[in-house]
Structures are given as structure tokens and as C-alpha cells.
Amino acid sequence: MSTATETEPTALGVKTDAPKAPPVVISEKAAAEVKRIAAEQNLPEKLYLRLRVVGGGCSGFQNKLDLDPQVNEKLDETFEVHGVAVVIDKRSLLYIAGASVDFHDDLNKRGFSITNPTAKSTCGCGSSFSM
């Protein structure tokens, strides 16, 4: 399992363990909703928010969010944001790095959204994207 810190040189040449920025941004609202869902459904205590990219949709790729109790230490990158353990497989990370996950609870929109600045285009309904 990878960690959220890495050793970086300082101005004096001494290496320290500085926090590494997570590859995706998870909003506080999204993290709170993940915690609420896990508590409401009485899910196992150690649970990961899994972000992945799969083929499909009218534009070629789709983002998927799941709650997963398992991590593959060889294939997955893990980090923690706002108290939520997040896991992304290395292949998906190539497509989703720099994305942001938010949760909306408005009159016209309810649910999670993923904004990916590296996507070249999205389909009309917004459920898939192309690179």
C-alpha cells in the first residue's frame, strides 16, 4: 500500500517526510456523504472509496465510484482525504489524476459528481468522457 507522504529534499539538502498531495480532490461534502452512507448501511469499519475509470458510454470512458473493503497492494494507490480512505487503481489513475469529486444535494441535483480537467469532451448527459 502506498502512503500519502514521500521524502523530499529541503533547501538545506536534508530530506524530510512532507505530505504528498492526493492525486484527486475529494470535497468535504463528498467525504461526509461517504461516511453517512457507510454508517447508515452498517458497512464494515474499514472501507475504501474506490474511484475507477472503465470503458463505456457514448464518449468512451466512464467514472465509477464504489465502496470497497479490499485493496490490492500491487495495483492500487491509497490515500486519505477528510477522514475517508480512497483507493484508485494505477491504470485508472492515468485517466483521473487531477479530478475532483463533489456531492450535490440541491433541488435540481442530488448525487456525486466527478470533474476531470484532462477530459477532452463529455457526452450530452455528462456520464462519459473522452481523452
N, C-alpha and C positions, 0 to 999 in steps of 0.2 A: 504494500500500500504506500503510495507516495504521500508526502506530507505537505503542509502549506507553508513550510519555511525552507529556505535554502541559504547556503553560505555565500555571502557576498563580500568583496573587498571594501574596505573603508578608505578614507582619504589618507590614513597613516599606513595603509598596507596590511592592517590587521583584519582578519576575517571574523565576521560576526554572523549569528543566525538572525537574519532580517526576515520579516514576514513577506511571503511571496503573494502577489495579488492573485486572486482566484481568476480562472480563465473565463468565467461568466459572472454576470452581476445578478444577484437574487435580491429583489426588493424586500423590505421589512414586511410589507403586506403579504407577499407571496410566502415568505418563511412562516409568518403567523398562521396563514391558511393551511399550510402543510402540517404544522403542529396541531391545529384544530382538527383536521381530518383524521390524523393518526390517533388522537385522543378519543374522538367521537366513535371511531370504528374499533377501538380497543385493540389496536395493532401492536405487534412486538415492539419492545422499547427501543432496540437498535434497528433503525430503519433508515434507508438512504433515499433521497430524492434522485432518481435516475433520469438524466437528460440524454436523449439519443436522437440521431438522425437516421431515418430509414428511407428507402426508395419508395416512391409512390406519389399519388396526387397528380394533378394536371400539369404541374411545373417540374416534377422530377424528384423532389425531396420533401419529406415531412418531418417536423419536430415531434418528439414524443416525450411525455412526462409520465413517470410511473413511481410508485413507492416499492422499493426492492429491499428485502432483508439481507441480500448477499452481494459480495464484491469479489471480483476476480482480480487478485493482486497483480497478475501479469498483464491484464488487458485494460484495467480501469485506473483512472486518476480520481482521487478523492480529495475533498476539501470541505471546510465548514464555513457557512455563512449564516449569521444571525441565529446561531444555535441549531441549524439544520445541516446534517451531513449530506453532502452532494456527491454523486458519482457520475462520471462521464467516461465512456469507453474511448480509447485513444483514436479510433477511426472517426467517431462522431466529433471528437474534439477538433479535428481538422476543419470541419464544416461549421461548428457552432462557437468556436473561440471568439470572444468579444461580444457575444449576445447578452441580452438582458431578459430576465424572467420577472413578470409582474402579475399581480392578481387584481382583477377589477370586480367591484361589487356595486354597480351603478344601476340606474333604472333601465338603461338600454343594453347593458353588457355585464355579464357575470361569468367569471372564469379566469383561467390563467392565459397569459399571452407571452409569446417569445418574440422579441425584436432582434433580428440578426442583421447588423450593418454590412456584413460581407455578402449577403444575398443580392444577386443581380436583379431579380424580379420575383414577384409573388403572383399567385393566381388571383382571380377576381374575388373569390371568397376568403382569401387570406390563409388557407390551410396548408398550402405548399409553396415551395420556393425553388428557384434555380440558382446555380452558382456560376 
